Amino acid sequence: MGGAGAPDTIEVLHDGKRSATYRLVGAGPDGKAVIVRRARALRATIQRAWYELIVPRLPLRISRPRYRGSRKDGGNRVWLFFNDTTQRL
């Protein structure tokens, strides 16, 4: 992710066996938070397709996270990166 840095803190939003979601406070551009999701590769592929192909076609008035990219983990996991939509712009 361009402009990303080391997070100031990591907040656990969900931590399960199959998936996990974290907020990386201060890791995004301009020190904003980034949401990262860890999922199994197949599920992440479906989610990535959703955010790359469907979400951009939704009307702008619908609040939605901005998908920033993905990264494969060493195993059968993929990390998906999003802007934190809970912060004010």
C-alpha positions in Angstrom: 0.0 0.0 0.0 1.5 3.3 -1.0 2.1 5.7 1.8 1.6 3.1 4.5 3.7 3.0 7.6 4.0 1.0 10.8 0.9 1.1 12.9 0.8 3.1 16.2 -1.5 0.4 17.6 -3.3 -2.7 16.5 -6.9 -3.1 17.5 -8.5 -6.6 17.3 -12.0 -6.3 15.8 -12.5 -10.1 15.3 -10.1 -13.0 15.8 -11.4 -16.4 14.7 -10.0 -19.6 13.4 -11.1 -19.0 9.8 -10.8 -15.2 9.6 -9.7 -12.2 11.5 -10.2 -8.4 11.2 -7.9 -5.8 12.7 -7.6 -2.0 12.7 -4.1 -0.7 12.2 -4.2 2.8 13.7 -1.8 5.2 12.0 -0.7 2.8 9.3 -2.5 4.4 6.3 -1.8 7.4 4.3 -1.7 10.6 6.4 -1.6 8.5 9.5 -5.2 7.3 9.1 -6.2 3.8 10.2 -6.4 0.8 7.9 -8.7 -2.2 8.3 -7.1 -5.6 7.4 -8.9 -8.9 7.1 -7.3 -12.3 7.1 -9.2 -15.0 5.3 -8.7 -18.3 3.7 -7.5 -18.0 0.1 -10.7 -19.1 -1.6 -12.9 -16.8 0.5 -10.4 -13.9 0.1 -10.5 -14.4 -3.7 -14.3 -14.1 -3.7 -14.2 -11.0 -1.4 -11.4 -9.4 -3.5 -13.5 -9.9 -6.7 -16.5 -8.3 -5.0 -14.5 -5.2 -4.0 -12.7 -4.9 -7.3 -15.6 -5.6 -9.7 -18.9 -4.9 -7.9 -18.4 -2.3 -5.3 -16.9 0.3 -7.6 -20.2 0.2 -9.7 -22.4 1.0 -6.7 -23.8 4.5 -6.4 -21.5 7.0 -4.7 -24.1 7.8 -2.0 -23.7 4.3 -0.6 -21.1 4.3 2.2 -18.5 1.6 1.5 -15.0 0.8 2.4 -12.3 1.5 -0.2 -10.5 -1.6 -1.1 -6.7 -0.9 -1.2 -5.2 -4.3 -2.1 -4.3 -7.8 -0.9 -1.3 -9.8 0.1 -0.8 -13.6 0.3 0.3 -15.0 3.6 2.8 -17.8 3.6 0.1 -20.4 3.9 -3.4 -20.7 2.7 -4.4 -17.2 3.9 -4.7 -13.8 2.3 -4.8 -10.3 3.9 -7.2 -7.8 2.4 -6.6 -4.0 3.1 -9.3 -1.3 3.3 -9.6 2.3 4.4 -11.2 2.7 7.8 -14.7 4.0 7.0 -15.4 4.7 10.7 -13.1 7.8 10.7 -14.3 11.2 9.6 -12.6 12.6 6.5 
